[in-house]
């Protein structure tokens, strides 16, 4: 998508800055840590930390990077106990891609843990996001969350950036940096990851009632791509009841013969294939589930990666919030909003929402105390940013479905607030591709997209007592 990325200079500058910030160890080959014999257990990540569960992932491979299958074991002990960690998880099935979910933990308690495969202790890769002092991976200690007060109500999954139809991941502009493709003979990775997402959300251990998809459902909004993703979502549940979606910049109306059979946009040159199967461009999506108001913004423009909100949509949003300002409200749209997000994402301020529209959103939210969370995608990272005004709104970016870290966030709502957690998808095909795509951005993908433990797992106290249970 050469029209819609950052400049070559910006990409090179961002990569150079990131590389300069890394320890030298992170720049030596593929980065397996503490090799012990012919196999290493590395890339340890404490991905998900809830009130009662922890999920660890890691990889076993040869020193040259070749995946090597082994068993999966985790031992655990309360951090305040002198006892050695005892086995709490064991899966003898050999795999290079290890995923261990330990349940039944106590809220607000610290635990020492050891993850092993083939008798080898799994350790973090030599990077900053998991290797710096104080991280659970570096300490070998994880502390569970304390859930919000009050009765549990319902669960909403937050997702974005599926990119159905994409064939090379990690390309930003003009084949820079080198991208990563699927292994020959395997299904297209966006379909692998979408299937894994929907499979995860069907499982009772996730308990998801509704799914939000905040844009970039397709790679280029071609009719076949739109049809594929719509069919998959419809097979999972009912539109505007079980799942809700807004478009991203990749889903915008396009130019070219591939799109001529779709509805013309206002200029009669661009044609909107995504809109024919989902919703016309520039519309605010408004729905209510159990008293929770869901407001979906179309923040896309024609032919550019950055976002804006047309005046008519802002007027609609203003009217909705003014009419019922105290109703608990979750807003979702593709482009990040805050100045902090613009300053910290790889592509700069032009990549996010127009600053005037962002200021308007902040002002509207200040007058509508029911708005508690704004979910965005586009950056493909887990990141929680500060609002530009002193308002109690949580601005959250969620890692991409389509590639490492390969997952979604779960928002569990209680009468007294909410708990947000990021989950990787867990089919074998998804774990395999997620591990492969970890090598994007010259191997720096985790530094940018995984996010800190606090970006991915946290609790907010908030009065949501007006909502009903699912």
N, C-alpha and C positions, 0 to 999 in steps of 0.2 A: 504494500500500500504506500507507494512512494509519495503520494500527495500529502499524506497525513502524519508524517513522523517528524521528529526534531531534526535539526541540521546535523550534517556530518561533524562539524566542529564541536557541537554540543555533546554528541555521543562520545567522541573521543575524549573530550574534557571530563565528562562524568566518569568514564571508565578509568582514566588516568588518576582522577582524584580518589576513586575507590581503591585502586591498586596501591596508591601511595599510603593509604591509611592502614593497610593490612600488614601483619607481621611477615617477615621474610619466609617463614615456614609455609605460609599459604601459597607461595608462588613457586614451589618446587614440585613439579610434576602433578600427579592426580591427587596428592594429599592424603594417602592413607596414614593413619596415626599409629604409632607404637607397633610396628610390624612384629609379630610373634610367629616365627616359622613361615610356612608358605602361604598363610592366609592372615588377613587382618579383619577386625571388626571395628568399623569406623562410621562416621557420619551420625553418631548418636544425637538424637534430638528428643527433648521432652516437649512434644508437640501440644498436647492437650492436658490441662489441669482443671478438673471440676471440683465440686465439693466432696465427691465420693470416689473419683476415678482419676487415673493418670494413664496417658498413652505415650509409649516410647517407640521410636523407630530407629533403625540403623541398617547398615549394609555389611555383608561379608564379601570380600573379594581378594584376589591375588594382588601382590605388590604392583603388577602391571595394570591393574584396574579391572581385570576380567572377573565378572561375578562368580562367586563360589557358593554353592548351597550348603547350608548347615542348619542345626536346630536353633530354637529360640527359647531362652530362659531369662527370667527376672527373679531376683531375690530382693526382699524388702524388710525393713525393721524400723520401728519408730526412732526418730533421731535422738530422743531423750532416753533411749534404752541402751544398756551396755551389751545387749545380745547382738550376735552377728546377724546380718540379713538372712532370712529364711526363704526358701523357694515359694513363690506365690503364683508363678505362671510358667508353664512348660508346654511347648509344642514340638514334638519330635519330627514333624514333617520338614524335610530339608527345603530351604529357600535362601536366596541371597538377600531377599528384601523383607526385613523383619519388622513386624508390627505387633506390639504387645499391649493389650488393654487390661489394666489391673483395676478391679472394681472392689467395692466393699470397704473403702477407706473412711476414716473419720474426718469430718469437716474441720478445717482450721488446724490440722496437725501436720508436723514435718516428719518426713520419712527419708531414711537413707536407702539408696537403691544400687543394685548392680545388675547390669544387663550383660548376658553372655551368649555366645554361639560357638559351638565346637570347643568349649572350654576356654575361649578367649574373652577377655573383658572388653566390652564395646566402649569406645571413647569417642568424644566429639571430634569432628574434623578440625584442622587447624585454621579456624576462621574466627572473626570477632563476635559474630552473633551468638554462637554457642560456646566459644572457647575462652571468652574473657572472664576474669575473676568475678565471682558472684552469681554466675548463671547456674541453673540447676545442673546442667551437664558438667560444668567445671567443679562444682561442689559435691556432686553425687547426692544431693539432698533436694527434695521437692516438698513444697507446702501446699496442701489442698486449700481450696477457697472456702469461705463461709457464705452460705447462700443468703439471699435477701430474706427479710422477715415475711411472715404471712403465708397464705396458702399458695401453692403452685397453681398456675392457670392454664398456660398453653405454651407451645414451642413453635418458633418460626425459624426456618433456615434462610440464611442470606448467602447468595451466590452471584457470580458474575464471570464474564470473559470465558465463554465456551469455545467460540471461534470455529464452529462447524465449517468444514471445507478447507481449513488451513493445512498446509503440508510441511512447513518448516517453522519451527518455533525459535524465538530469540532474535529474529531479525528486526532491527529498528529502522534502518534506512539504507537502501542501496547495498544490500548484503553485508551490512556492518552492524554488529560484529558477526562472525561466522555463526550460522544457525545450527539447529539440531533437528534431524528428521527421524521418523519412525524407522525401526528395524525392518529390513525387507521381509515381506511375507506376513507381516502383522497388520491388523486393522488400523485405519487412520486414528491417530491419537486423540483428536477431539471427540470422536465417537466413543472411543474407549473410556475417556474421562467422563463424558456425559452419562454413559451407561453406568459407570461406577458411582457417580453422584446419585442418580435416581435409585440405584440398587441400595445404597447406604440409607437413603431417606425412607425406604420402604421397611427397613428392619426395625423391629419393636424396641431395640435397645437405644435408638435415637429418639423415638417418640415424637417425630415431626408432624405437625398439623398443617403447616402452610410453607410454601417455598416462594421466595422472591428471587428473581433473576434481574440484576441491575446492568443489563446491556452487554453488547458484543456477543450475542448468541451465535452470530455467523462470522465468517471471515470476510466476505464481500457482499452479503445479502443477495446472492444469486438465487433464482427461484428454487433450484434443487436444494441448496443449503437451508433456505427458509423452511421448505417442506420437511426436511429431515429433522430439524430441531423442533418444529411444531408437532410433528407426529410423535416424537419421543416424549414430549411434555404431556400431550393429550393421553398417551398410554399410561402415564403416571397418575394423572388426576384431571380434574375439571378446571378449565381456565376461569380465572376471576372468582374461584371458590377455594381450590386447593393450591393453585400456583398463579403467580402474578409476574408480569414481565414488562420491562421498558427497553427501548432500544439504546444501543451505544453507537459510537461513531462508525464502527464497521458495518452497522446495520442501516446506515443512512441511505437515502435515495442515491442511485448511481447513474453515470453516463455509460453508453455503449449498447451494442446490439444485444448483449445477453439480457438486457433489462427492458427491451422495447415492449414486451408483452404485459408489462406491469403498469399500474396507474401512474400517470404523469404527476410530478410534483408541480408546485405553483409556477415554475418557469417553463414547463412543458419540455424541458431538455433532460432533466433527471427523472428517473422512474423508480417508484417506491415498492419494490417487491416485498420487503419486510412489512410494510404497512398493509398490504393486501391480505396478509395472513395473521397479523397481530392488531395494530392500531395505527391510524394516520399520524403523520409527524406533527409535533407541536402540541399534542393533547396531554392534559393532566389526567392521570388514571386515579380514580377515587373509589375506594372500597372500604367496607367495615366488616370485621370478623370479631364476634364476641365483645363488641364495644371498642375494639382497637381499630383506629383509623389508619389505613394504608394509603399513602399518597405517592404515586409514581410520576416522576418528572422526566420529560423528554428534553435532554440537554444537548442534543446533537445539532451540528451545522452541516452545510453541504461542503464536501471536499477538504475539510480540515479536521485535525485531531482534537483541537480545543472545543470547548462547549459554551453554550449560551442558552438562555431561556427567552422565548419570544414574549412580547408584552401581553398578548392575550392569555397566555398560559400563566404568567405572573398574576394577572388580574383575577383569573379563576382561583389560583392558590390563595390570594389575598382574601377573596370572598369566602372561601371555605373555612379558612382559619379565623376570620373575623366572626363568622356566624356561630362558631363553636370553639372558642379558643382554648378551653380547658380539657377537651377530649384527648385522652392518650393517643399520640400520633407518631407513627414511624414513617419517615420520608425516605424514598430510595430513588436514585438517579445515577447515571453512569459516571459523570465527571466529579472528581473531588472538588471541595468548596473552599477550604480554608487557605489562608496565606501560608501557614506552616506547611501544608501539603505541597503548595507550589514551590516553596523554597527547598523542599527535601526530596521531591521526586526527580528521577533521572533526566526528565525532559523539560523541566522548568515551568514558569508561570503560564506560558502560552498553552501548556498541555491540559490545564484544568479549566474550571468554570470561569467565564468572563468576570472580572473583578467587580464591575458594576452590578451584575446580577447576583454575585456572591454577597455583596453588601446588602442588597435588597432582601435576600433570603435571611440574613442575620437579623435584619430589622423586623421582618415578619415573625421570625421565631421569638424574638424578644417580647412581642405582643401576644404570643400564643403559648402560654406556659405548658400546654399539653404536649407540645413537640419535645420528645426526649431523645430521639436518635435519627441521624441521617446516614444512610448506608450508600457507599459509592464503590465503584470498581475502577477500571481504566488503568491504574498503576500496577496491577497484578501483584500487589504486596499486601501484607497485613500491617496496617498502620492506623494508629489512633491519634488524631491531631487536635490541638487546642482551637476553640472557636476564636474568631476575630473580635468578638464582643464578649463581655462577661455574661454569657447566657448558659443555662444548664442543659445544653444539647451535646450529645455524644456524636462526634464526626468520625466515622469508621470506614476504612478501606479494607476490603477482604481479598485475600490471595486468589489467584485465578483458578478456575476449575481445570483448565486445559493443560496445565504444565505445573512443574514443581512450584510451590509446595503441593499443588494439586488437591484442592478441597473446597471447603465451605465453612461458614460460621453458623453456630446454633445459638439462638437467642431464647433463653428460657425465662418466661415472664412469671413473676410472683406478685402478690398483692403489695408487697413492700419494695419492689424493684425488679432487677433482671440480672442474669448471669450470661455472659457471652463467652463462647469457646470456639476455637478453630479446630476443625477435624480434617485430616487427610482422608481421601477415599482409600478403600482397602481391598478391592479385588486384586488378584495377582497381576492382571494385565495393567491395572492402574499403578500399582506399586512399581512395576518394572519400568513403565514410561516415566513416572515421576522421578525415579532414580536417574534415568538416562538424561532427562531434561534438566536435572540439577547442574549439569555442565554448561548451561547457557551463560552468556556474558563472560566468556573466557573463564568459566568456572566460578564466577562471582555471584551467581544467581542467589544462593542462600543469604548473602550479606544484604541484598536489596529486598528480597521478597518474603522471607520467612517471618521477619518481625520479631521483636523481643517477646519474652514470655508475657509481659504485661500488656503488650499490644494484642495478644491472642487470647488471653484468659483473664477475665476480671469480673467484678461484681459492682453494680451501681445501686444505691438505695434511692428509691423514688416511689411516690404514691401512685400505684396503679390499681388501687382497690375498686375502681369503677368498672374494671374489666370482668368478664364472666369466664368461667372455666370451660375448656373445650369438652 
